[in-house]
Amino acid sequence: MDRSGAARRRDARGRGRLRGTAVGVADGVTLAPVRLAVIADVHGNLPALEAVLDDVSRQHVDRLVVNGDLANRGPDTVAVFERTAAALPGDATLGNHDDLMLMWFGRRGDRSEPWFDDPFWGTVGWSAVRLEAAGFIDAIERLPMTLTVHEEGTPKLLISHGSPRHYREGYGAELSAETISEITEAHPADVLVGSHTHRPFLTSWGRFTVINTGAVGAPFNGDPRAHYLILELAGGEWVPEFRRVPYDVGAALERFESSGMLAAGGLSAHIFREEVRYARSFLVPFLMWCETDGRERSEADWEEFRERFATRFRPPPRYEEVSSSRLPEAAGEPR
């Protein structure tokens, strides 16, 4: 089979990247499958990223896509950007936490918003200043909202951190057929791939498929492993494979303290650390609880929240093996 029309190039890590290639079935000729790895929501968790990239290196993928939110929440944002730098020009999208880095320096949005100076949110400035010193702010500003993978005669794949309408509109269990219809009418595609919610997800409506990659650095589904997605175009269809990779969670937790983020990042840094530890969402429920009860989001409030909702802080299962499945939640694994 002649593939000279789309030369295979190598990235900085030696893995092949296939660009501009006709894939699937065209003109009666069956072409080779294409495999994409899509990672997202690393959030400064370097041990999780390293484990995923090591797994990706053995999956014979043709392209690595970074679907937003490399930044913030975790202590190693700069190292994460350094490790994924080869993907930033052309193979990455903008996530909402990446955008916060731009907002911190007034490059987007309103820098006068009072929350920027709220000690509770100290991780934002802590991460942004370090990214600027490392020279990554311009690269973030160039990131697009969406990436499209499409060749004539194959399903069109549209990748965005949230949805193509907004990077905070995630795909999850509450997604309705009406919303899918609205999105695909405004942004025509056969397969929508998003992240943002930190929970893997898969659904279909008519001819449309909607997928959530899950999170590398801070999953919220009770499974502490690093989650990512492989998509293979074979037989004219994009076939998902949800992969879950164990990593050294203890090392990730230790970095919150040794990096200085825990001391300088305010209460949000402590909450982000517990989200990594328990693989559960705590920040949004805590903020909603504080707003409902008229609380000030203090450390005492956080301790009371932990006591009142102790069942949310049960230690997650421990897994030693990589697992994969065609469904976002494999049988026998946590929901």
C-alpha positions in Angstrom: 0.0 0.0 0.0 1.4 3.4 -1.0 1.4 5.9 1.8 3.9 8.3 0.3 1.3 11.0 0.0 1.3 11.4 3.8 4.8 11.0 5.1 5.1 9.8 8.6 7.0 12.2 10.8 8.5 11.7 14.2 7.9 13.9 17.3 10.4 14.7 20.0 9.8 11.4 21.7 10.3 9.3 18.6 6.6 8.3 18.1 5.1 8.5 14.7 2.7 11.3 13.8 0.5 10.8 10.7 -0.7 13.9 9.1 -2.8 14.6 6.0 -3.4 10.9 5.4 -6.6 9.5 3.8 -7.9 6.9 6.2 -10.7 4.4 6.3 -12.2 3.3 3.0 -11.8 5.5 -0.1 -12.1 4.8 -3.8 -12.5 1.1 -3.1 -9.2 0.8 -1.3 -8.9 -0.1 2.3 -6.3 1.9 4.1 -4.5 1.3 7.3 -6.2 2.1 10.6 -5.2 5.3 12.4 -4.9 5.5 16.1 -5.1 8.7 18.2 -4.3 9.1 21.8 -6.2 11.9 23.5 -5.1 13.1 26.9 -6.6 15.9 29.0 -6.9 17.4 32.4 -3.4 16.7 33.5 -3.5 19.7 35.9 0.1 19.8 36.9 0.2 16.1 37.9 3.6 15.0 36.5 3.6 11.4 37.8 0.3 10.7 36.3 1.4 12.3 32.9 4.6 10.3 32.9 2.7 7.0 33.5 0.2 7.8 30.7 2.9 8.8 28.2 4.8 5.6 29.0 1.6 3.6 28.2 0.9 5.6 25.1 4.4 4.8 23.8 3.4 1.1 23.7 0.1 1.6 22.0 1.3 2.2 18.4 -0.5 5.5 18.1 -0.1 7.8 15.1 -0.9 11.1 16.9 -1.0 12.4 20.4 -3.6 15.1 21.1 -3.7 17.2 24.3 -7.2 18.2 25.0 -6.7 21.1 27.4 -6.1 21.8 31.1 -2.4 21.0 31.4 -2.3 23.9 33.9 -3.2 24.6 37.5 -4.6 22.5 40.3 -1.4 20.5 40.6 2.1 21.5 41.6 4.1 20.6 38.4 2.4 22.7 35.7 5.7 23.9 34.2 7.1 20.3 34.0 3.9 19.1 32.4 4.1 21.8 29.8 7.7 20.9 29.1 6.8 17.3 28.7 4.1 18.0 26.2 5.7 20.9 24.4 5.9 19.1 21.1 2.1 18.8 21.0 1.3 22.4 21.7 1.7 23.7 18.1 -1.1 21.9 16.3 -2.0 19.0 18.5 -3.5 20.7 21.6 -6.6 22.7 22.6 -7.2 25.4 25.2 -8.8 24.4 28.5 -10.4 26.6 31.0 -7.5 26.4 33.5 -5.0 27.1 30.7 -7.1 30.2 30.0 -6.9 31.2 33.6 -3.1 31.6 33.1 -3.8 34.2 30.4 -6.5 35.9 32.5 -4.0 36.3 35.3 -1.8 38.5 33.0 -4.7 40.4 31.6 -4.4 38.7 28.1 -8.0 37.6 28.3 -11.1 38.5 30.3 -11.2 41.1 33.1 -8.2 41.1 35.4 -10.0 43.4 37.8 -12.3 40.6 39.0 -12.0 40.4 42.8 -11.4 36.6 42.9 -8.0 37.1 41.3 -6.8 38.5 44.6 -8.7 36.1 46.8 -6.1 34.0 48.8 -8.5 31.0 48.5 -7.5 30.8 44.8 -3.8 31.2 45.3 -2.9 28.3 43.0 -3.8 30.4 39.9 -1.2 33.1 40.4 1.3 30.6 41.7 1.0 28.5 38.5 0.7 31.5 36.2 3.9 33.2 37.4 5.9 30.0 37.0 4.6 29.4 33.5 5.5 32.9 32.4 9.0 32.5 33.8 9.3 29.3 31.8 8.1 31.0 28.6 4.8 29.2 28.0 2.2 32.0 28.1 2.5 32.8 24.4 2.1 29.1 23.5 -1.1 29.0 25.6 -2.4 32.1 23.9 -2.0 30.4 20.5 -4.0 27.3 21.5 -7.3 26.8 19.5 -10.7 25.9 21.0 -11.1 22.9 18.8 -9.2 20.4 16.6 -10.8 18.6 13.7 -9.7 15.2 12.3 -11.3 14.5 9.0 -10.6 12.9 5.7 -13.1 12.5 2.8 -15.2 9.4 3.2 -14.6 9.1 7.0 -16.5 10.3 10.1 -15.5 13.8 11.1 -14.0 14.0 14.6 -14.3 17.3 16.5 -12.1 17.6 19.6 -12.6 20.3 22.3 -11.9 20.7 26.0 -15.5 21.1 26.9 -17.8 21.4 23.9 -17.1 23.5 20.8 -19.5 26.1 22.2 -17.6 26.6 25.4 -14.7 24.9 27.2 -16.8 24.6 30.4 -19.7 22.8 28.7 -18.7 19.2 29.4 -20.1 16.0 28.1 -21.6 13.8 30.8 -24.6 11.9 32.0 -26.8 15.0 31.9 -26.2 15.5 28.2 -29.5 15.5 26.3 -30.4 14.6 22.7 -31.5 18.2 22.3 -28.0 19.5 23.3 -26.3 17.1 21.0 -28.5 18.3 18.2 -27.8 21.9 18.9 -24.0 21.4 19.1 -23.8 19.3 15.9 -26.0 21.7 14.0 -23.7 24.6 14.9 -20.5 22.6 14.7 -21.0 19.8 12.2 -19.2 16.6 13.1 -20.0 12.9 13.5 -18.0 12.3 16.6 -17.6 14.8 19.4 -14.7 14.3 21.9 -14.5 16.4 25.1 -13.0 16.3 28.5 -13.4 18.9 31.4 -15.7 16.9 33.7 -12.9 14.5 34.8 -15.2 11.6 34.1 -15.1 9.3 31.1 -18.3 9.1 29.2 -19.8 7.6 26.0 -23.2 8.0 24.4 -24.8 8.1 20.9 -27.7 9.8 19.4 -28.7 8.9 15.8 -25.5 9.0 13.8 -23.7 11.1 16.4 -21.3 9.8 19.0 -20.2 11.8 22.0 -17.1 10.8 24.1 -15.4 12.1 27.2 -11.7 11.2 27.7 -11.7 11.3 31.4 -8.8 13.0 33.3 -5.1 12.1 33.5 -4.3 14.1 36.6 -7.5 14.3 38.7 -10.2 11.8 37.9 -13.5 12.3 39.6 -15.1 8.8 39.2 -13.5 7.2 42.2 -10.8 5.4 40.2 -7.4 7.0 41.1 -5.7 5.8 38.0 -4.8 8.2 35.2 -7.5 8.1 32.5 -7.1 8.7 28.8 -8.6 7.8 25.4 -7.5 6.0 22.3 -9.5 6.3 19.2 -8.9 4.0 16.2 -10.4 4.6 12.8 -11.0 1.2 11.4 -13.7 0.0 9.1 -14.9 3.5 8.6 -15.7 4.1 12.3 -13.9 5.7 15.2 -13.7 3.0 17.9 -13.0 4.2 21.5 -10.7 2.5 24.0 -10.8 3.9 27.5 -7.5 3.3 29.3 -6.8 3.5 33.0 -3.1 3.6 34.1 -1.9 3.2 37.7 0.7 5.7 38.8 2.5 6.8 42.1 -0.3 8.8 43.7 1.8 9.2 46.8 4.5 11.0 44.8 1.9 13.3 43.3 0.6 14.2 46.8 4.1 14.8 48.1 4.8 17.3 45.4 2.0 19.6 46.7 4.1 20.2 49.8 7.7 20.0 48.5 6.9 22.3 45.6 5.6 25.0 47.9 2.2 25.1 46.3 0.4 23.8 49.4 1.8 26.6 51.5 1.3 29.4 49.0 -1.8 28.2 47.1 -4.5 28.9 49.7 -7.3 26.5 50.7 -7.9 25.6 47.1 -4.5 23.9 47.0 -5.5 21.7 49.9 -8.8 20.8 48.2 -7.1 20.0 44.9 -4.7 17.7 46.8 -7.6 15.8 48.3 -9.2 15.4 44.9 -6.1 13.7 43.7 -6.0 11.5 46.8 -9.6 10.4 46.6 -10.3 10.7 42.9 -13.5 12.6 43.7 -14.7 16.2 43.1 -14.7 18.3 46.3 -14.2 21.9 45.2 -17.5 22.5 43.5 -19.6 20.7 46.2 -17.7 22.6 48.9 -18.3 25.9 47.2 -22.0 25.2 46.7 -22.4 24.1 50.3 -20.7 27.3 51.5 -22.9 29.5 49.3 -26.1 27.7 50.5 -25.2 28.0 54.1 -23.7 31.5 53.9 -20.2 30.4 54.8 -16.9 32.1 54.2 -14.9 29.2 52.6 -12.6 29.1 55.6 -10.4 26.2 56.7 -12.8 25.6 59.6 -15.6 25.4 57.0 -13.6 22.9 55.0 -13.0 20.7 58.1 -16.7 20.8 58.9 -17.5 19.9 55.3 -15.2 16.8 55.6 -16.9 15.7 58.8 -20.5 16.3 57.5 -19.8 14.5 54.2 -17.4 11.9 55.5 -18.7 9.2 53.2 -17.3 11.1 50.2 -13.8 10.7 51.7 -13.6 7.0 51.6 -10.2 5.7 50.3 -10.5 4.7 46.7 -9.7 1.1 45.5 -6.1 0.4 44.6 -5.2 -0.9 41.2 -1.8 -2.3 40.1 -2.6 -3.0 36.5 -3.5 -1.0 33.4 -7.0 -1.7 32.2 -8.8 -0.8 29.0 -12.4 -1.2 27.8 -14.7 -0.1 25.0 -17.0 1.4 27.7 -16.0 4.2 30.0 -16.6 2.1 33.1 -15.5 -1.5 33.0 -17.5 -4.2 34.8 -16.4 -4.5 38.4 -14.7 -1.1 38.5 -15.8 1.9 40.5 -18.7 4.1 39.3 
